[in-house]
Amino acid sequence: MALQQATLLAGCRACQPEPFLLSCTHNWGPSEHFCHFEAEVCRLQHLGLHGVLFRRLAGTAGAFRATLTRVAGQLQL
């Protein structure tokens, strides 16, 4: 819930195809700021903690990095 809210506040469109997976898009259309990525909540087995794994599916590395910086800022990690 907090991850979905953070992506929306960062300006992304998000859908939840699976219980622990978000598919997110930032800046629809062809642009240098376009980014499509997945965010998956996963469990770190040996530490007993949970983490978020981000996967870039489309867009430039710079757009991905900038978008995740905004998402992480909203999560207050």
C-alpha atoms as a printed R data frame, in Angstrom:
   type eleno elety resid chain resno      x       y       z
1  ATOM     1    CA   MET     A     1  0.000   0.000   0.000
2  ATOM     2    CA   ALA     A     2  2.764   2.471   0.919
3  ATOM     3    CA   LEU     A     3  4.736   1.554  -2.202
4  ATOM     4    CA   GLN     A     4  1.730   2.107  -4.453
5  ATOM     5    CA   GLN     A     5  1.019   5.465  -2.824
6  ATOM     6    CA   ALA     A     6  4.690   6.504  -3.186
7  ATOM     7    CA   THR     A     7  4.684   5.710  -6.912
8  ATOM     8    CA   LEU     A     8  1.478   7.687  -7.426
9  ATOM     9    CA   LEU     A     9  2.885  10.689  -5.534
10 ATOM    10    CA   ALA     A    10  6.034  10.489  -7.697
11 ATOM    11    CA   GLY     A    11  3.871  10.908 -10.806
12 ATOM    12    CA   CYS     A    12  3.688   7.288 -11.967
13 ATOM    13    CA   ARG     A    13  0.744   5.269 -13.171
14 ATOM    14    CA   ALA     A    14  0.681   1.942 -11.365
15 ATOM    15    CA   CYS     A    15 -1.277  -1.282 -11.651
16 ATOM    16    CA   GLN     A    16 -0.992  -4.353  -9.451
17 ATOM    17    CA   PRO     A    17 -1.017  -7.544 -11.583
18 ATOM    18    CA   GLU     A    18  0.011  -9.723  -8.605
19 ATOM    19    CA   PRO     A    19 -0.265  -9.297  -4.820
20 ATOM    20    CA   PHE     A    20  3.380  -8.248  -4.300
21 ATOM    21    CA   LEU     A    21  4.130  -6.710  -7.712
22 ATOM    22    CA   LEU     A    22  3.509  -3.227  -9.124
23 ATOM    23    CA   SER     A    23  3.873  -2.366 -12.798
24 ATOM    24    CA   CYS     A    24  4.617   1.357 -13.108
25 ATOM    25    CA   THR     A    25  4.965   3.842 -15.947
26 ATOM    26    CA   HIS     A    26  6.242   7.408 -15.695
27 ATOM    27    CA   ASN     A    27  5.640   9.978 -18.488
28 ATOM    28    CA   TRP     A    28  3.539   8.207 -21.100
29 ATOM    29    CA   GLY     A    29  4.661   8.564 -24.701
30 ATOM    30    CA   PRO     A    30  8.014   8.880 -26.420
31 ATOM    31    CA   SER     A    31 10.259  11.154 -24.388
32 ATOM    32    CA   GLU     A    32 13.658  11.084 -22.747
33 ATOM    33    CA   HIS     A    33 11.922  10.965 -19.344
34 ATOM    34    CA   PHE     A    34  9.799   7.887 -20.151
35 ATOM    35    CA   CYS     A    35 10.333   4.959 -17.801
36 ATOM    36    CA   HIS     A    36  8.498   1.656 -17.340
37 ATOM    37    CA   PHE     A    37  9.482  -0.510 -14.375
38 ATOM    38    CA   GLU     A    38  8.308  -3.149 -11.924
39 ATOM    39    CA   ALA     A    39  8.526  -2.933  -8.146
40 ATOM    40    CA   GLU     A    40  8.330  -6.225  -6.257
41 ATOM    41    CA   VAL     A    41  8.167  -6.635  -2.485
42 ATOM    42    CA   CYS     A    42 10.361  -9.582  -1.543
43 ATOM    43    CA   ARG     A    43 11.571 -11.236   1.650
44 ATOM    44    CA   LEU     A    44 15.257 -11.347   2.570
45 ATOM    45    CA   GLN     A    45 15.413 -14.867   3.989
46 ATOM    46    CA   HIS     A    46 18.523 -14.754   6.160
47 ATOM    47    CA   LEU     A    47 17.746 -11.354   7.657
48 ATOM    48    CA   GLY     A    48 14.008 -11.779   8.237
49 ATOM    49    CA   LEU     A    49 13.336  -8.423   6.552
50 ATOM    50    CA   HIS     A    50 11.417  -7.302   3.499
51 ATOM    51    CA   GLY     A    51 12.840  -5.301   0.609
52 ATOM    52    CA   VAL     A    52 11.750  -3.834  -2.699
53 ATOM    53    CA   LEU     A    53 13.289  -5.036  -5.956
54 ATOM    54    CA   PHE     A    54 13.016  -2.587  -8.867
55 ATOM    55    CA   ARG     A    55 13.381  -3.794 -12.467
56 ATOM    56    CA   ARG     A    56 13.679  -1.385 -15.415
57 ATOM    57    CA   LEU     A    57 11.630  -2.689 -18.356
58 ATOM    58    CA   ALA     A    58 11.847   0.288 -20.731
59 ATOM    59    CA   GLY     A    59 13.293   3.776 -20.854
60 ATOM    60    CA   THR     A    60 16.723   5.212 -20.241
61 ATOM    61    CA   ALA     A    61 18.847   4.515 -17.200
62 ATOM    62    CA   GLY     A    62 18.787   8.212 -16.309
63 ATOM    63    CA   ALA     A    63 14.980   8.360 -16.368
64 ATOM    64    CA   PHE     A    64 14.825   5.174 -14.269
65 ATOM    65    CA   ARG     A    65 17.265   6.570 -11.697
66 ATOM    66    CA   ALA     A    66 15.441   9.907 -11.470
67 ATOM    67    CA   THR     A    67 12.049   8.224 -11.074
68 ATOM    68    CA   LEU     A    68 13.281   5.853  -8.357
69 ATOM    69    CA   THR     A    69 14.854   8.768  -6.499
70 ATOM    70    CA   ARG     A    70 11.419  10.411  -6.361
71 ATOM    71    CA   VAL     A    71  9.733   7.141  -5.301
72 ATOM    72    CA   ALA     A    72 12.326   6.527  -2.561
73 ATOM    73    CA   GLY     A    73 11.882  10.089  -1.335
74 ATOM    74    CA   GLN     A    74  8.139   9.494  -0.973
75 ATOM    75    CA   LEU     A    75  8.776   6.220   0.918
76 ATOM    76    CA   GLN     A    76 11.015   8.005   3.442
77 ATOM    77    CA   LEU     A    77 13.521   5.143   3.613
